[in-house]
Amino acid sequence: MPTKEEVFEKIRTALVEALGVDEEEVTPQATLVGDLGAESIDFLDIVFRLEKAFDIKIPRGELFPEDILTDATYVQDGKVTEAGIAELRKRMPFANLDAFAKNPAVQEFGSLLTVADMCRFVEGKVEVTD
Amino acid sequence: MRWYWIDRFVEFHSGRYAKAVKNISLSEDHLHDHFPNYPMLPNSLILEGMAQTGGLLVCEHNQFREKVVLAKVPKATFHCAATPGDQLIYTAKIEYVRPEGAMVTTTSHKGGVLHAEAEVVFAHLNHPKLGSLFDPETFLRMMRLLGAFDIGVAADGSPLTPPRGLIEAANGKE
């Protein structure tokens, strides 16, 4: 059973390999898109490395629910609706959506996810100790 | 324009791995510019050959239904130069194939020595403008030209054959 520190270390290794960033750049507060420069194709790569590192399965859209952002029932005029925010909160319990909810522009969504969110996401899939 | 950076498949195991040969010859015009008096195959074209080996492996695994596009090279390391007279053996191994894309790990060996290694990520794209790049006839001709159906092995161990859908699509174009 890994510790939270070990989960972070493995995630850091996965992000260094997938994004070509330096270890020091991968801090818990760093955002994947804004700070680490992740692009959409990188999420496929990151998901694969997380699956391998933790021996878990991550179905499409679980870490990054792009389907909601392209669903007309949840997006109006380029902004995620209240129903969409509610759905995102349900699908992404590991992420803090409060700041995004204040300005829910779709293009801002990519800058939301942090390394700490990713740690919480993995911790929800593997048993961890403190 | 011809864009073949492998000469022939020597092994092709559907859904698992493939090996291809690239013979480097001084008759390749571009080598005289890269570099004058010191011809060497550009690493970018070696990477393209490694990606073609893996890309066709992924395409075949998908029965040629997906538009497989080279999207990302997370890692590429070249250990030495490849010059005229060298024969490179590219090996590509499928790491995963998912609905949204795939990844292969690839190596290049020169005379049994590791010459280069890379990870290659492919995306499955469905943009209609990509249609002309993924002509079934082209795929069929390419796989035949490279000998994939001469030496290939299907997932069940039987000889590799072109998927029926690919043949029908190619015939439909004639």
Interface residues (C-beta under 8 A of the other chain):
Chain A: E17 A18 G20 I41 D42 L44 D45 F48 E51 R60
Chain B: A71 K72 P74 K75 E95 Y96 R98 P99 E100 G101 M103 V121 A123
